[in-house]
Every structure is written in structure tokens, then in C-alpha cells.
Amino acid sequence: MAKKIDTNDCAVTATIDLIAGRWKLTILHVLLRHDRRFGEILVRIPAISRKVLTQQLRELEADGLISRKQYKERPPRVEYALTGFGHNLCPLLARMADLKNGVS
């Protein structure tokens, strides 16, 4: 009989839960080197709708992978950036890109 795995103790499952979603990895990649405004992210991911981008940004923020900084200016300005926790995923993102590009 196969042993049942407790997914609560599995780091891989926890990581997949954080980055699951069609656009989350792409958004994290866009924020990898620079803080970006909503419109800048939208331009860099033309296939995503405004509604889905908003939803994915909220989920990433709630999971602690990105931060949202709102400036008290007119017109209002909001920037998104990777948190320290989000930067911890950088090696994983780089390795995934290497594998996609055929680098082993």
C-alpha cells in the first residue's frame, strides 16, 4: 500500500501553491529586476487582461511575494515590487528559464 504524503509538510507543494496560476510566474519574472507600475506590467504581458492581472497581483501580494506601494500623489501612482520572500524564488525562476532554453 502506498504511503500517503502529508502535503502540509512538503516544501514543493507549498511552493507550487504560491506560484500556481497561469500568469504568476510571468509577473514575478517581470518584477525580477525592477519595480513596476500596473501599466508597465500590462505592456510587458500583452496577453493578460486587466482584470486577471489585478487578481493575480492581489494574490501574489496576499501570499507575501510582492509588495504594493501607493504614493500619495495626483494622479495616484502605485508600484509593485518583489519582497524578500519573492526574491528567494529568483534562483528557481532562473533555473526554470535555463531549462526552457536548453541549458542544463
Phi and psi in radians as a Rosetta constraint file:
Dihedral C 1 N 2 CA 2 C 2 CIRCULARHARMONIC -1.280 0.35
Dihedral N 2 CA 2 C 2 N 3 CIRCULARHARMONIC 2.478 0.35
Dihedral C 2 N 3 CA 3 C 3 CIRCULARHARMONIC -1.342 0.35
Dihedral N 3 CA 3 C 3 N 4 CIRCULARHARMONIC 2.305 0.35
Dihedral C 3 N 4 CA 4 C 4 CIRCULARHARMONIC -1.342 0.35
Dihedral N 4 CA 4 C 4 N 5 CIRCULARHARMONIC 2.285 0.35
Dihedral C 4 N 5 CA 5 C 5 CIRCULARHARMONIC -1.620 0.35
Dihedral N 5 CA 5 C 5 N 6 CIRCULARHARMONIC 2.282 0.35
Dihedral C 5 N 6 CA 6 C 6 CIRCULARHARMONIC -1.444 0.35
Dihedral N 6 CA 6 C 6 N 7 CIRCULARHARMONIC 1.850 0.35
Dihedral C 6 N 7 CA 7 C 7 CIRCULARHARMONIC -1.205 0.35
Dihedral N 7 CA 7 C 7 N 8 CIRCULARHARMONIC -0.249 0.35
Dihedral C 7 N 8 CA 8 C 8 CIRCULARHARMONIC -1.200 0.35
Dihedral N 8 CA 8 C 8 N 9 CIRCULARHARMONIC -0.427 0.35
Dihedral C 8 N 9 CA 9 C 9 CIRCULARHARMONIC -1.747 0.35
Dihedral N 9 CA 9 C 9 N 10 CIRCULARHARMONIC 0.091 0.35
Dihedral C 9 N 10 CA 10 C 10 CIRCULARHARMONIC -1.729 0.35
Dihedral N 10 CA 10 C 10 N 11 CIRCULARHARMONIC 2.052 0.35
Dihedral C 10 N 11 CA 11 C 11 CIRCULARHARMONIC -1.145 0.35
Dihedral N 11 CA 11 C 11 N 12 CIRCULARHARMONIC -0.619 0.35
Dihedral C 11 N 12 CA 12 C 12 CIRCULARHARMONIC -1.120 0.35
Dihedral N 12 CA 12 C 12 N 13 CIRCULARHARMONIC -0.812 0.35
Dihedral C 12 N 13 CA 13 C 13 CIRCULARHARMONIC -1.098 0.35
Dihedral N 13 CA 13 C 13 N 14 CIRCULARHARMONIC -0.718 0.35
Dihedral C 13 N 14 CA 14 C 14 CIRCULARHARMONIC -1.094 0.35
Dihedral N 14 CA 14 C 14 N 15 CIRCULARHARMONIC -0.722 0.35
Dihedral C 14 N 15 CA 15 C 15 CIRCULARHARMONIC -1.155 0.35
Dihedral N 15 CA 15 C 15 N 16 CIRCULARHARMONIC -0.768 0.35
Dihedral C 15 N 16 CA 16 C 16 CIRCULARHARMONIC -1.081 0.35
Dihedral N 16 CA 16 C 16 N 17 CIRCULARHARMONIC -0.690 0.35
Dihedral C 16 N 17 CA 17 C 17 CIRCULARHARMONIC -1.049 0.35
Dihedral N 17 CA 17 C 17 N 18 CIRCULARHARMONIC -0.640 0.35
Dihedral C 17 N 18 CA 18 C 18 CIRCULARHARMONIC -1.241 0.35
Dihedral N 18 CA 18 C 18 N 19 CIRCULARHARMONIC -0.670 0.35
Dihedral C 18 N 19 CA 19 C 19 CIRCULARHARMONIC -1.832 0.35
Dihedral N 19 CA 19 C 19 N 20 CIRCULARHARMONIC 0.090 0.35
Dihedral C 19 N 20 CA 20 C 20 CIRCULARHARMONIC -1.161 0.35
Dihedral N 20 CA 20 C 20 N 21 CIRCULARHARMONIC 2.455 0.35
Dihedral C 20 N 21 CA 21 C 21 CIRCULARHARMONIC 2.331 0.35
Dihedral N 21 CA 21 C 21 N 22 CIRCULARHARMONIC 2.479 0.35
Dihedral C 21 N 22 CA 22 C 22 CIRCULARHARMONIC -1.025 0.35
Dihedral N 22 CA 22 C 22 N 23 CIRCULARHARMONIC -0.612 0.35
Dihedral C 22 N 23 CA 23 C 23 CIRCULARHARMONIC -1.925 0.35
Dihedral N 23 CA 23 C 23 N 24 CIRCULARHARMONIC -0.124 0.35
Dihedral C 23 N 24 CA 24 C 24 CIRCULARHARMONIC -1.062 0.35
Dihedral N 24 CA 24 C 24 N 25 CIRCULARHARMONIC -0.778 0.35
Dihedral C 24 N 25 CA 25 C 25 CIRCULARHARMONIC -1.122 0.35
Dihedral N 25 CA 25 C 25 N 26 CIRCULARHARMONIC -0.670 0.35
Dihedral C 25 N 26 CA 26 C 26 CIRCULARHARMONIC -1.142 0.35
Dihedral N 26 CA 26 C 26 N 27 CIRCULARHARMONIC -0.737 0.35
Dihedral C 26 N 27 CA 27 C 27 CIRCULARHARMONIC -1.107 0.35
Dihedral N 27 CA 27 C 27 N 28 CIRCULARHARMONIC -0.773 0.35
Dihedral C 27 N 28 CA 28 C 28 CIRCULARHARMONIC -1.062 0.35
Dihedral N 28 CA 28 C 28 N 29 CIRCULARHARMONIC -0.692 0.35
Dihedral C 28 N 29 CA 29 C 29 CIRCULARHARMONIC -1.119 0.35
Dihedral N 29 CA 29 C 29 N 30 CIRCULARHARMONIC -0.699 0.35
Dihedral C 29 N 30 CA 30 C 30 CIRCULARHARMONIC -1.111 0.35
Dihedral N 30 CA 30 C 30 N 31 CIRCULARHARMONIC -0.590 0.35
Dihedral C 30 N 31 CA 31 C 31 CIRCULARHARMONIC -1.566 0.35
Dihedral N 31 CA 31 C 31 N 32 CIRCULARHARMONIC 0.023 0.35
Dihedral C 31 N 32 CA 32 C 32 CIRCULARHARMONIC -1.000 0.35
Dihedral N 32 CA 32 C 32 N 33 CIRCULARHARMONIC -0.774 0.35
Dihedral C 32 N 33 CA 33 C 33 CIRCULARHARMONIC -1.909 0.35
Dihedral N 33 CA 33 C 33 N 34 CIRCULARHARMONIC -0.327 0.35
Dihedral C 33 N 34 CA 34 C 34 CIRCULARHARMONIC -2.474 0.35
Dihedral N 34 CA 34 C 34 N 35 CIRCULARHARMONIC 2.561 0.35
Dihedral C 34 N 35 CA 35 C 35 CIRCULARHARMONIC -1.224 0.35
Dihedral N 35 CA 35 C 35 N 36 CIRCULARHARMONIC 2.513 0.35
Dihedral C 35 N 36 CA 36 C 36 CIRCULARHARMONIC -2.369 0.35
Dihedral N 36 CA 36 C 36 N 37 CIRCULARHARMONIC 2.601 0.35
Dihedral C 36 N 37 CA 37 C 37 CIRCULARHARMONIC -1.483 0.35
Dihedral N 37 CA 37 C 37 N 38 CIRCULARHARMONIC 2.838 0.35
Dihedral C 37 N 38 CA 38 C 38 CIRCULARHARMONIC -0.908 0.35
Dihedral N 38 CA 38 C 38 N 39 CIRCULARHARMONIC -0.864 0.35
Dihedral C 38 N 39 CA 39 C 39 CIRCULARHARMONIC -1.089 0.35
Dihedral N 39 CA 39 C 39 N 40 CIRCULARHARMONIC -0.616 0.35
Dihedral C 39 N 40 CA 40 C 40 CIRCULARHARMONIC -1.161 0.35
Dihedral N 40 CA 40 C 40 N 41 CIRCULARHARMONIC -0.677 0.35
Dihedral C 40 N 41 CA 41 C 41 CIRCULARHARMONIC -1.160 0.35
Dihedral N 41 CA 41 C 41 N 42 CIRCULARHARMONIC -0.769 0.35
Dihedral C 41 N 42 CA 42 C 42 CIRCULARHARMONIC -1.044 0.35
Dihedral N 42 CA 42 C 42 N 43 CIRCULARHARMONIC -0.718 0.35
Dihedral C 42 N 43 CA 43 C 43 CIRCULARHARMONIC -1.148 0.35
Dihedral N 43 CA 43 C 43 N 44 CIRCULARHARMONIC -0.636 0.35
Dihedral C 43 N 44 CA 44 C 44 CIRCULARHARMONIC -1.380 0.35
Dihedral N 44 CA 44 C 44 N 45 CIRCULARHARMONIC -0.248 0.35
Dihedral C 44 N 45 CA 45 C 45 CIRCULARHARMONIC -2.253 0.35
Dihedral N 45 CA 45 C 45 N 46 CIRCULARHARMONIC 1.304 0.35
Dihedral C 45 N 46 CA 46 C 46 CIRCULARHARMONIC -1.126 0.35
Dihedral N 46 CA 46 C 46 N 47 CIRCULARHARMONIC -0.372 0.35
Dihedral C 46 N 47 CA 47 C 47 CIRCULARHARMONIC -1.411 0.35
Dihedral N 47 CA 47 C 47 N 48 CIRCULARHARMONIC -0.173 0.35
Dihedral C 47 N 48 CA 48 C 48 CIRCULARHARMONIC -1.592 0.35
Dihedral N 48 CA 48 C 48 N 49 CIRCULARHARMONIC 2.501 0.35
Dihedral C 48 N 49 CA 49 C 49 CIRCULARHARMONIC -1.477 0.35
Dihedral N 49 CA 49 C 49 N 50 CIRCULARHARMONIC 2.801 0.35
Dihedral C 49 N 50 CA 50 C 50 CIRCULARHARMONIC -1.046 0.35
Dihedral N 50 CA 50 C 50 N 51 CIRCULARHARMONIC -0.726 0.35
Dihedral C 50 N 51 CA 51 C 51 CIRCULARHARMONIC -1.086 0.35
Dihedral N 51 CA 51 C 51 N 52 CIRCULARHARMONIC -0.821 0.35
Dihedral C 51 N 52 CA 52 C 52 CIRCULARHARMONIC -1.189 0.35
Dihedral N 52 CA 52 C 52 N 53 CIRCULARHARMONIC -0.701 0.35
Dihedral C 52 N 53 CA 53 C 53 CIRCULARHARMONIC -1.055 0.35
Dihedral N 53 CA 53 C 53 N 54 CIRCULARHARMONIC -0.785 0.35
Dihedral C 53 N 54 CA 54 C 54 CIRCULARHARMONIC -1.028 0.35
Dihedral N 54 CA 54 C 54 N 55 CIRCULARHARMONIC -0.802 0.35
Dihedral C 54 N 55 CA 55 C 55 CIRCULARHARMONIC -1.095 0.35
Dihedral N 55 CA 55 C 55 N 56 CIRCULARHARMONIC -0.795 0.35
Dihedral C 55 N 56 CA 56 C 56 CIRCULARHARMONIC -1.175 0.35
Dihedral N 56 CA 56 C 56 N 57 CIRCULARHARMONIC -0.662 0.35
Dihedral C 56 N 57 CA 57 C 57 CIRCULARHARMONIC -1.121 0.35
Dihedral N 57 CA 57 C 57 N 58 CIRCULARHARMONIC -0.721 0.35
Dihedral C 57 N 58 CA 58 C 58 CIRCULARHARMONIC -1.093 0.35
Dihedral N 58 CA 58 C 58 N 59 CIRCULARHARMONIC -0.737 0.35
Dihedral C 58 N 59 CA 59 C 59 CIRCULARHARMONIC -1.152 0.35
Dihedral N 59 CA 59 C 59 N 60 CIRCULARHARMONIC -0.745 0.35
Dihedral C 59 N 60 CA 60 C 60 CIRCULARHARMONIC -1.119 0.35
Dihedral N 60 CA 60 C 60 N 61 CIRCULARHARMONIC -0.657 0.35
Dihedral C 60 N 61 CA 61 C 61 CIRCULARHARMONIC -1.172 0.35
Dihedral N 61 CA 61 C 61 N 62 CIRCULARHARMONIC -0.771 0.35
Dihedral C 61 N 62 CA 62 C 62 CIRCULARHARMONIC -1.096 0.35
Dihedral N 62 CA 62 C 62 N 63 CIRCULARHARMONIC -0.562 0.35
Dihedral C 62 N 63 CA 63 C 63 CIRCULARHARMONIC -1.445 0.35
Dihedral N 63 CA 63 C 63 N 64 CIRCULARHARMONIC -0.084 0.35
Dihedral C 63 N 64 CA 64 C 64 CIRCULARHARMONIC 1.431 0.35
Dihedral N 64 CA 64 C 64 N 65 CIRCULARHARMONIC 0.262 0.35
Dihedral C 64 N 65 CA 65 C 65 CIRCULARHARMONIC -1.527 0.35
Dihedral N 65 CA 65 C 65 N 66 CIRCULARHARMONIC -0.490 0.35
Dihedral C 65 N 66 CA 66 C 66 CIRCULARHARMONIC -2.305 0.35
Dihedral N 66 CA 66 C 66 N 67 CIRCULARHARMONIC 2.804 0.35
Dihedral C 66 N 67 CA 67 C 67 CIRCULARHARMONIC -2.060 0.35
Dihedral N 67 CA 67 C 67 N 68 CIRCULARHARMONIC 2.707 0.35
Dihedral C 67 N 68 CA 68 C 68 CIRCULARHARMONIC -2.134 0.35
Dihedral N 68 CA 68 C 68 N 69 CIRCULARHARMONIC 2.079 0.35
Dihedral C 68 N 69 CA 69 C 69 CIRCULARHARMONIC -1.979 0.35
Dihedral N 69 CA 69 C 69 N 70 CIRCULARHARMONIC 2.107 0.35
Dihedral C 69 N 70 CA 70 C 70 CIRCULARHARMONIC -1.821 0.35
Dihedral N 70 CA 70 C 70 N 71 CIRCULARHARMONIC 2.178 0.35
Dihedral C 70 N 71 CA 71 C 71 CIRCULARHARMONIC -1.612 0.35
Dihedral N 71 CA 71 C 71 N 72 CIRCULARHARMONIC 2.474 0.35
Dihedral C 71 N 72 CA 72 C 72 CIRCULARHARMONIC -1.538 0.35
Dihedral N 72 CA 72 C 72 N 73 CIRCULARHARMONIC 1.327 0.35
Dihedral C 72 N 73 CA 73 C 73 CIRCULARHARMONIC -2.284 0.35
Dihedral N 73 CA 73 C 73 N 74 CIRCULARHARMONIC 2.923 0.35
Dihedral C 73 N 74 CA 74 C 74 CIRCULARHARMONIC -2.110 0.35
Dihedral N 74 CA 74 C 74 N 75 CIRCULARHARMONIC 2.158 0.35
Dihedral C 74 N 75 CA 75 C 75 CIRCULARHARMONIC -1.182 0.35
Dihedral N 75 CA 75 C 75 N 76 CIRCULARHARMONIC 2.742 0.35
Dihedral C 75 N 76 CA 76 C 76 CIRCULARHARMONIC -1.023 0.35
Dihedral N 76 CA 76 C 76 N 77 CIRCULARHARMONIC 2.511 0.35
Dihedral C 76 N 77 CA 77 C 77 CIRCULARHARMONIC -2.290 0.35
Dihedral N 77 CA 77 C 77 N 78 CIRCULARHARMONIC 2.311 0.35
Dihedral C 77 N 78 CA 78 C 78 CIRCULARHARMONIC -2.239 0.35
Dihedral N 78 CA 78 C 78 N 79 CIRCULARHARMONIC 2.345 0.35
Dihedral C 78 N 79 CA 79 C 79 CIRCULARHARMONIC -2.135 0.35
Dihedral N 79 CA 79 C 79 N 80 CIRCULARHARMONIC 2.517 0.35
Dihedral C 79 N 80 CA 80 C 80 CIRCULARHARMONIC -1.946 0.35
Dihedral N 80 CA 80 C 80 N 81 CIRCULARHARMONIC 2.482 0.35
Dihedral C 80 N 81 CA 81 C 81 CIRCULARHARMONIC -2.562 0.35
Dihedral N 81 CA 81 C 81 N 82 CIRCULARHARMONIC 2.699 0.35
Dihedral C 81 N 82 CA 82 C 82 CIRCULARHARMONIC -1.228 0.35
Dihedral N 82 CA 82 C 82 N 83 CIRCULARHARMONIC 2.468 0.35
Dihedral C 82 N 83 CA 83 C 83 CIRCULARHARMONIC -1.497 0.35
Dihedral N 83 CA 83 C 83 N 84 CIRCULARHARMONIC 3.082 0.35
Dihedral C 83 N 84 CA 84 C 84 CIRCULARHARMONIC -1.010 0.35
Dihedral N 84 CA 84 C 84 N 85 CIRCULARHARMONIC -0.705 0.35
Dihedral C 84 N 85 CA 85 C 85 CIRCULARHARMONIC -1.096 0.35
Dihedral N 85 CA 85 C 85 N 86 CIRCULARHARMONIC -0.714 0.35
Dihedral C 85 N 86 CA 86 C 86 CIRCULARHARMONIC -1.139 0.35
Dihedral N 86 CA 86 C 86 N 87 CIRCULARHARMONIC -0.668 0.35
Dihedral C 86 N 87 CA 87 C 87 CIRCULARHARMONIC -1.143 0.35
Dihedral N 87 CA 87 C 87 N 88 CIRCULARHARMONIC -0.434 0.35
Dihedral C 87 N 88 CA 88 C 88 CIRCULARHARMONIC -1.107 0.35
Dihedral N 88 CA 88 C 88 N 89 CIRCULARHARMONIC -0.367 0.35
Dihedral C 88 N 89 CA 89 C 89 CIRCULARHARMONIC -1.468 0.35
Dihedral N 89 CA 89 C 89 N 90 CIRCULARHARMONIC -0.142 0.35
Dihedral C 89 N 90 CA 90 C 90 CIRCULARHARMONIC -0.946 0.35
Dihedral N 90 CA 90 C 90 N 91 CIRCULARHARMONIC -0.829 0.35
Dihedral C 90 N 91 CA 91 C 91 CIRCULARHARMONIC -1.052 0.35
Dihedral N 91 CA 91 C 91 N 92 CIRCULARHARMONIC -0.645 0.35
Dihedral C 91 N 92 CA 92 C 92 CIRCULARHARMONIC -1.134 0.35
Dihedral N 92 CA 92 C 92 N 93 CIRCULARHARMONIC -0.785 0.35
Dihedral C 92 N 93 CA 93 C 93 CIRCULARHARMONIC -1.100 0.35
Dihedral N 93 CA 93 C 93 N 94 CIRCULARHARMONIC -0.731 0.35
Dihedral C 93 N 94 CA 94 C 94 CIRCULARHARMONIC -1.115 0.35
Dihedral N 94 CA 94 C 94 N 95 CIRCULARHARMONIC -0.735 0.35
Dihedral C 94 N 95 CA 95 C 95 CIRCULARHARMONIC -1.145 0.35
Dihedral N 95 CA 95 C 95 N 96 CIRCULARHARMONIC -0.699 0.35
Dihedral C 95 N 96 CA 96 C 96 CIRCULARHARMONIC -1.108 0.35
Dihedral N 96 CA 96 C 96 N 97 CIRCULARHARMONIC -0.697 0.35
Dihedral C 96 N 97 CA 97 C 97 CIRCULARHARMONIC -1.130 0.35
Dihedral N 97 CA 97 C 97 N 98 CIRCULARHARMONIC -0.703 0.35
Dihedral C 97 N 98 CA 98 C 98 CIRCULARHARMONIC -1.063 0.35
Dihedral N 98 CA 98 C 98 N 99 CIRCULARHARMONIC -0.769 0.35
Dihedral C 98 N 99 CA 99 C 99 CIRCULARHARMONIC -1.128 0.35
Dihedral N 99 CA 99 C 99 N 100 CIRCULARHARMONIC -0.677 0.35
Dihedral C 99 N 100 CA 100 C 100 CIRCULARHARMONIC -1.114 0.35
Dihedral N 100 CA 100 C 100 N 101 CIRCULARHARMONIC -0.637 0.35
Dihedral C 100 N 101 CA 101 C 101 CIRCULARHARMONIC -1.525 0.35
Dihedral N 101 CA 101 C 101 N 102 CIRCULARHARMONIC 0.096 0.35
Dihedral C 101 N 102 CA 102 C 102 CIRCULARHARMONIC 1.470 0.35
Dihedral N 102 CA 102 C 102 N 103 CIRCULARHARMONIC 0.204 0.35
Dihedral C 102 N 103 CA 103 C 103 CIRCULARHARMONIC -1.601 0.35
Dihedral N 103 CA 103 C 103 N 104 CIRCULARHARMONIC 2.209 0.35
